[in-house]
Amino acid sequence: MDKYERVIEMAKRRGFLWQSFEIYGATAGFWDFGPLGTVLKRRIENLWREFYVISEGFYEIEGPTIGIEDVFIASGHVGGFVDLMVECRKCGGAFRADHLIEKHDNGCPECGGVLGDPCDFNLMFKTTIGTDSKRIGYLRPETAQNIFTAFGRLVWFYRNRLPFGVAQIGKVYRNEISPRQGVIRLREFTQAEAEIFVHPKEKRHPRFESVADTVVRLYPKEEQDGGSAVDITVGEAVEKGIIAHQFLGYHIALVQSFLTDVGIPLEKLRFRQHRVDEIAHYAIDCWDAETLTDRFEWIEIVGIADRTDYDLKSHSKHAHADMRVFVPYDCPKTVERLVIKPNMGVLGPKFKDMAAKVADELKALSIDQLRGEEITIQVDSEIVRIDPKWIEYEHVTEEAQGEYVVPHIIEPSYGIDRIVYALLEHSFDEECVEGEARVVLRFPPNVAPIQVAVFPLVSKDGLIVCARGVESLLRQNKLLVDYDESGTIGRRYRRHDEIGTPLAVTIDHQTLEDNTVTIRDRDSMKQVRVRTDEVVEIVCGLLSGDDYIGLYSTM
């Protein structure tokens, strides 16, 4: 077995994750998180909240996982969220065309049959809303649209001041054509996203100096044809124009800090810039945080992008909603402004109920768009042609207290499920101890599912009462404790090593004599003896990174 298979076998056996619907043969793209996997996932999510909600001050919202069709028409998902698909004419199997091209497969990879012509396949799950099945909805393919459509409410909450950020963690859905990479490519998964709204002309970050000296491994687009990644400080990368601006650089550094705190090794982490042929047409710059895995090589686990004002402008156009923010000047300015005056006496009778929308579209035009023999605008998906004679416009000079801007959006988008797998693989270690195989998950204590195990040396002689007392003390201090009296003490140590429990407290016969217990460290396997009334303080300190083990003589 390769490392992926060994990790997945352990994960299934120990209750981290397994394929959904196993009793019915399972279905590709769906995995359950078991008892330990769920705790691990929640710890990662809560650490993410510490970074973005607590430290950055981005309030969290929660929106529905089903969206109405209008939202995804405006976002571009209905028309453009597609992969090229080919179907086998013999067995009916469906495959992503780009994956077959990469592998140089000319026939069906399952049966060798002839493949049909490529066609677009939309990756959204489609549904209907209500009893009459007339209103179309979709399971959301990203959490971001919930935030964009609530922009008016959110900007009011933030007192109409830029910049501000909004966080959201939730399920998203993508109907992948042929998900054959286990937990790496899922049809339902969890995203953690922050949408940071900034002034389009001011992308200097107020705390950039705090990360300017952070060294990151960048894989710029220019280096991806035969070049290699480079280690460079964030400050230098922004100064040289490798990273577009300070806001993006700050969040790249923040992503690295989060991932290393979770337990992704720095030497297995890089940031790859999107090439010209893959970056979204509306994005200024986009980077993927990638981690090196044994089977899949480099996989994306976080995307960091400057989405510009595309989303807000698109929703503003489709919903006829104001997505601007008024930004006051430090001092009033004299400005020249274009004033457009549609002739409602003409537009009203000609366009009737559409007249107001036509006028609004005309008022949004630039001076260049107003010139010509005919003006063309789009209203509710309908092309409308306007005679320039129906419009008057002039330039006026006035004193302005500020300006209206449509914010640009900086977005770090985390794939939590991929991070969970990457952490399992990178923490997975096998070694030989005294002639026996030892499997260890070397989780950082802040994300370990079970924080401390409590063992009575034997299940008799009054040791159980003492052990249960220690367990109760630890639980009272909000620690997740596993009490285990099954099997030999050595077997219990190995069992908890394999699931990544950082510490084990053992109650033995000496405990009954002098009220002391041993604390064992998972990684070093060293043990110290401490008084029972010190256990809570020392365990909490060890989980926080204190080196109490080094302060005591080892047993």
Secondary structure, DSSP 8 states (H G I E B T S, - for coil): --HHHHHHHHHHHHTSEEETTGGGT--TT-EEE-HHHHHHHHHHHHHHHIIIIIIS--EE----SEEEHHHHHHHTHHHH-EEEEEEBTTT--EEEHHHHHHHT--S-TTT---B---EEEE-S-EEEESSSS-EEEEE-S-SHHHHHHTHHHHHHHTTT-SSEEEEEEEEEE---S---SGGGS-SEEEEEEEEEEE-TT----TTGGGTTT-EEEEE-GGGTTT---EEEEHHHHHHTTSSS-HHHHHHHHHHHHHHHHHT--GGGEEEEE--TTTS-TT-SEEEEEEEEETTTEEEEEEEEEEEETHHHHHHHHHHT----EEEEEEEEEEEEEEEEEE-HHHHHHHHGGGHHHHHHHHHT--HHHH-SS-EEEEETTEEEEE-GGGEEEEEEEEEEEEEEE--EEEEEEEEHHHHHHHHHHHHEEEEEETTEEEEEE---TTT-SS-EEEEESSS-TTHHHHHHHHHHHHHHTT--EEE--SS-HHHHHHHHHHTT--EEEEE-HHHHHHSEEEEEETTT--EEEEEGGGHHHHHHHHHTT---GGGS---
